[in-house]
Amino acid sequence: VFELCVRRLAIEHDALDELQTSVEAFRTSFAAGKFHLLVAEIDGALAGAATYQYSYRTWSGESLYLQDLCVAAANRGQGVGTQMIRGLAAVAVAGGCDRMFWESHVGNARANEFYGSTVGADTVLGEHQLLTWKLVGVDRLMRCASVAV
């Protein structure tokens, strides 16, 4: 998962020199419950992974923050990302969350198209050329979680 999500993202963003964590630190933090994983497999092989954590918001309560969503290059365009977003929405509802949110770089056109058209998330441009995406309301999360591919 570290190679698929963390290292590959650093390479794709030409920021490998900025990567400050290691496989061991990733394992240790996961084991300590600092974040959670959702993985997708196809024929026993890792097809995608998402790292997420819960975030408490003083106005609305529990939220699910999606840190990274990665789909293996060989599995892109096969609905893996869609199923993972739907699975995360289901996790959010089961966890008592009323929203799910995440960020993407403004230059990540393929991901941004997916989040806007396929997921139907709302967005706002934030700092550092990051778009903040969100699904707000248990009803929206439930619709996202239950829509068939």
C-alpha positions, 0 to 999 in steps of 0.5 A: 500500500505504501508503494501504491499510495505514498511513494507513487504519489510523491513520484507523480508530483515530482516530490520524492525528495520531500517524502519524509516518511518510510514504510516502517513509519507507515506501518507503525502509524497504521498499527497505532490507529492514526489512520485507516485503510480501505483496499481494493483487490482484483484477482488477489492483486492490489488494485487500489488503496485509500488512507482515511481518518476521522475528523471531529468538527465542532459544528457538525460532529464526525467527518471522514477525511480521505487522505489519499485515494490511489488506483493502480495504473493497470486498473484505472478506468475499470470502476475501482475508484468509483467503488472505493469512493462508494465504500468510503461513503458507506464507512462514513455513514457507519461511523456516524459521519455527516460528511466526507471531504478530501483534497486534490491538486488543481492540476490533477484533471483526471481525478477532478473530473472524476470527483465532479462528474462521477462522484458529484461532490461539491468543491472550492479552491483553497490554498496552494492550488488545492481543491477541497471536495466534499459530500455533506449530509448523511443522505448524500453519503447514503446515495453515494454509497448505494448507487450501483456501477 
